[in-house]
Amino acid sequence: MRKRIFLIPIVLFIALLSTAPHVYAAPSAAGGNRQEITDQLTIHDSTDVIVVLEHTSTAAPGTPTARAGIDATQDAFLARVPGVAVSHRLESLPMLVMTLTSEQDLLTLERERSVRHIVPVREMELMLAQSVPLINADDVHANGYTGLGTTVAVLDSGIDTNHPDFPTGTILDEKCFDVTFSPNCPSSSDGGLTGDSAEDYESHGTWVSGVITSDGNVASVGVAPDAQIVAIRLGSNDGDGFYSSDTLAGLDWLITNHGTLGTDVANLSLGVVGVSFNDVGSCEAFDPANTAAHDALTALGVTNVAASGNSGITNGISFPACVGSVISVGATYSEFFNAGPRPKI
């Protein structure tokens, strides 16, 4: 997987907590994604999909009441489809990552009236950040704004927990998700699907975290050197990369633990391989599962920030940067960053 070089400056603001019912529903299941799913089944012996269940709740995302309702919805659904394997069960979103081994499995899910979306699991790629002075962050530091009291979740390749630019107390918490293809999370108790260590497997996440909060011992001072990091490692170094199911699992974990972590910003220096969008509607229809996760985090007051992409596209940006509740961020000087009709930073 090629590394992507990108700028993700830190954007800090708190959105209002939504009090409206949170409805996860749509008028179709596999829909336009069906061919993509069956193609994967033809190529491979199995393929993972994200199954979004119809579910309505008036409880705030991630609360015990909301999770109990989702758990009951998932239990009722799984009792009706015992022959389809579950790869990962989301806690705060009415969704499951399921493994299909035949088209019959897909037909079983499509016949379930409670299934609102069947979303293919898609490969993601990493994009990177740089250049504190170019965004005048050093001037902001001089005025006393250093990110103190701010928590930033970095969903990436992990973090070097022994790096000298992250002194004791910088890393607030860490988690790993590798739920699709050859799970290999460290410090795992479930066969590598999840783990309590986010130790970096290829330095990308460490670099991104350094751009955010390095204290300058080795590299340059970060944009918010007094901020704390919640490191969420996606995938592993087994050559299989990481996928949209891993990203979804990480976002779900942030929702579930928001009351404890108090995350202010979720930073995703990544995007789905080979796609871009120039309108929000098409973007969100492409992956309604991860879209709903970003919307739920926004309802909790978390600012979602993602890279716009660096393919040099002038009329579209990558997913999830194109989602309406996500702030898309481009480069300060690269000619290759993606640009679209939506405002970006």
Residue pairs with C-beta under 8 A, 6 or more apart in sequence:
1 125
1 126
1 241
2 125
3 126
3 128
3 204
4 125
4 126
4 127
4 128
4 269
4 307
4 310
5 127
5 128
5 130
5 310
5 334
6 127
6 128
6 129
6 130
6 269
6 307
6 310
6 329
6 331
6 334
6 337
7 129
7 130
7 131
7 134
7 135
7 329
7 330
7 331
7 332
7 334
7 337
8 127
8 128
8 129
8 208
8 211
8 212
8 267
8 269
8 305
8 307
8 329
9 129
9 135
9 137
9 223
9 329
9 345
10 147
10 152
10 212
10 223
10 224
10 227
10 265
10 267
10 305
11 265
11 303
11 305
11 327
11 329
11 345
12 147
12 150
12 224
12 264
12 265
12 303
13 303
14 264
14 301
14 303
15 298
15 299
15 301
15 302
15 303
16 301
17 60
17 299
17 300
17 301
18 60
18 299
21 56
21 57
21 58
22 56
22 57
22 58
22 59
22 60
22 61
22 66
22 296
22 299
23 55
23 56
24 52
24 53
24 54
24 55
24 56
24 93
24 94
24 95
24 116
24 292
25 54
25 55
25 56
25 116
26 52
26 116
26 117
26 288
27 116
28 116
28 117
29 109
29 110
29 112
29 115
29 116
29 117
29 118
30 37
30 106
30 109
30 110
30 118
31 117
31 118
32 285
33 118
33 119
33 120
34 106
34 118
36 120
37 47
37 49
37 100
37 106
37 118
37 120
38 103
38 106
40 47
40 120
41 47
41 100
41 101
41 102
41 103
41 106
45 101
46 99
46 100
46 101
47 99
47 100
47 120
47 121
48 87
48 97
48 98
48 99
48 100
48 121
48 179
48 180
48 181
48 243
48 245
49 97
49 98
49 100
49 106
49 109
49 118
49 119
49 120
49 121
50 95
50 96
50 97
50 98
50 117
50 118
50 119
50 120
50 121
50 244
50 245
50 248
50 287
50 289
51 95
51 96
51 97
51 98
51 109
51 115
51 117
51 118
51 119
52 94
52 95
52 115
52 116
52 117
52 118
52 119
52 288
52 289
52 292
53 73
53 74
53 77
53 94
53 95
53 96
53 114
53 115
53 116
54 94
54 113
54 114
54 115
54 116
55 69
55 70
55 73
55 94
57 65
57 66
57 69
57 70
59 65
59 66
59 69
60 66
60 299
60 300
61 92
61 93
61 255
61 258
61 296
61 297
61 299
61 300
62 92
62 255
62 256
62 257
62 258
62 259
62 296
62 300
63 259
66 92
67 91
67 92
67 256
70 90
70 91
70 92
70 93
70 94
71 91
73 94
73 114
74 89
74 94
74 96
76 114
77 96
77 112
77 114
77 115
78 86
78 96
80 112
81 108
81 109
81 112
83 105
83 108
84 98
84 99
84 100
84 105
84 108
84 109
85 98
85 99
85 101
86 96
86 97
86 98
86 99
87 96
87 97
87 98
87 99
87 179
87 180
87 193
87 245
88 96
88 97
88 177
88 179
88 193
88 194
88 245
88 249
89 96
89 97
90 96
90 97
90 248
90 249
90 252
91 252
91 253
91 255
91 256
92 252
92 255
92 256
92 296
93 248
93 251
93 252
93 255
93 289
93 292
93 293
93 296
95 248
95 252
95 289
95 292
97 121
97 179
97 180
97 245
97 248
97 249
98 105
98 109
100 106
100 109
106 118
109 115
109 118
110 118
117 288
117 289
119 244
119 287
119 288
119 289
121 180
121 243
121 244
121 245
122 243
122 244
122 272
122 273
122 275
122 287
123 241
123 242
123 243
123 244
123 272
123 273
124 234
124 241
124 242
124 243
124 244
124 246
124 247
124 270
124 271
124 272
124 273
125 241
125 270
125 271
125 272
125 273
126 156
126 157
126 204
126 269
126 270
127 269
127 270
127 271
127 307
127 309
127 310
127 318
128 204
128 207
128 208
128 269
129 207
129 208
129 211
129 212
129 269
130 211
131 332
131 333
132 138
132 211
132 220
132 221
132 222
132 223
134 332
134 333
135 223
135 332
137 223
138 221
141 221
141 225
146 224
146 225
146 226
146 227
147 212
147 213
147 223
147 224
147 225
147 226
147 227
148 226
148 227
149 226
150 224
150 226
150 227
150 228
150 264
150 265
151 172
151 227
151 228
151 229
151 230
151 261
151 262
151 263
151 264
151 265
152 212
152 213
152 224
152 227
152 228
152 229
152 230
152 263
152 264
152 265
152 266
152 267
153 229
153 230
153 232
153 250
153 254
153 261
153 263
153 265
153 266
153 267
153 302
154 205
154 208
154 209
154 212
154 229
154 230
154 231
154 232
154 267
154 269
155 232
155 234
155 247
155 250
155 251
155 266
155 267
155 268
155 270
156 204
156 205
156 208
156 209
156 231
156 232
156 233
156 234
156 267
156 268
156 269
156 270
157 200
157 201
157 202
157 203
157 204
157 205
157 206
157 233
157 234
157 235
157 242
158 174
158 176
158 198
158 199
158 200
158 201
158 205
158 206
158 231
158 233
159 166
159 171
159 174
159 198
159 199
159 200
159 205
159 206
159 209
159 229
159 231
159 233
160 166
160 199
160 200
160 203
160 206
161 171
161 174
161 197
161 198
161 199
161 231
163 206
163 210
163 218
164 217
164 218
165 210
165 214
165 215
165 216
165 217
165 218
165 219
165 222
166 209
166 210
166 213
166 214
166 215
166 229
167 215
167 217
169 228
170 213
170 215
170 228
170 229
171 228
171 229
171 230
171 231
172 228
172 229
172 230
172 261
173 230
173 231
173 257
173 261
174 196
174 197
174 198
174 230
174 231
174 232
174 233
175 194
175 195
175 196
175 198
175 230
175 231
175 232
175 233
175 250
175 253
176 185
176 186
176 187
176 188
176 194
176 195
176 196
176 197
176 198
176 232
176 233
176 234
176 236
177 185
177 193
177 194
177 232
177 233
177 234
177 246
177 249
177 250
177 253
178 184
178 185
178 192
178 193
178 194
178 195
178 233
178 234
178 235
178 236
178 242
178 246
179 193
179 194
179 243
179 245
179 246
179 249
180 240
180 242
180 243
180 245
180 246
181 240
181 243
182 192
182 236
182 238
182 240
183 191
183 192
183 193
183 236
184 192
184 236
184 237
184 238
185 192
185 193
185 194
185 195
185 197
185 233
185 236
186 195
186 197
186 199
187 195
187 196
187 197
188 194
188 195
188 196
192 236
194 249
195 233
197 233
198 205
198 231
198 232
198 233
199 233
200 206
200 233
201 233
201 235
201 236
201 237
202 237
204 269
205 231
205 233
208 267
208 269
209 229
209 231
210 219
210 222
211 222
211 223
212 222
212 223
212 224
212 227
212 229
212 267
213 222
213 223
213 224
213 225
213 226
213 227
213 228
213 229
214 220
214 221
214 222
214 225
215 221
215 222
215 225
216 222
216 225
230 254
230 261
230 263
232 250
232 253
232 254
234 242
234 246
234 247
234 250
234 270
235 241
235 242
235 243
235 246
236 242
244 272
244 287
244 289
244 290
247 268
247 270
247 290
247 320
248 289
248 290
248 293
251 266
251 290
251 293
251 294
251 296
251 297
252 293
254 261
254 263
254 266
254 297
254 302
255 293
255 296
255 297
255 300
258 297
258 300
258 302
263 297
263 302
264 301
264 302
264 303
265 302
265 303
265 304
265 305
266 294
266 297
266 302
266 303
266 304
266 305
267 305
267 306
268 304
268 305
268 306
268 307
268 320
268 326
269 306
269 307
270 306
270 307
271 306
271 307
271 309
271 318
271 319
271 320
271 321
272 286
272 287
272 318
272 319
272 320
275 286
275 318
275 319
276 309
276 311
276 313
276 316
276 317
276 318
276 319
276 322
276 338
276 340
277 283
277 286
277 316
277 317
277 318
277 319
277 322
277 340
278 315
278 316
278 317
278 340
278 341
279 341
280 322
280 323
280 324
280 342
283 291
283 319
283 322
283 323
283 324
284 291
284 322
284 323
284 324
286 319
287 319
287 320
290 319
290 320
290 323
291 320
291 323
291 325
294 304
294 320
294 323
294 325
294 326
295 323
295 324
295 325
297 304
297 325
298 304
298 325
303 327
304 320
304 323
304 325
304 326
304 327
305 326
305 327
305 329
306 318
306 320
306 321
306 323
306 326
306 327
306 328
306 329
307 318
307 321
307 328
307 329
307 330
308 317
308 318
308 321
308 328
308 329
308 330
308 337
308 338
308 339
308 340
308 344
309 317
309 318
309 321
309 337
309 338
310 331
310 334
310 336
310 337
310 338
311 318
311 336
311 338
312 335
312 336
312 337
312 338
313 338
313 339
313 340
314 338
314 339
315 339
315 340
315 341
316 322
316 338
316 340
317 328
317 338
317 339
317 340
317 342
317 344
318 338
320 326
321 328
321 329
321 338
321 344
322 328
322 340
322 342
327 344
327 345
328 340
328 342
328 344
328 345
329 344
329 345
330 337
330 338
330 339
330 344
330 345
331 337
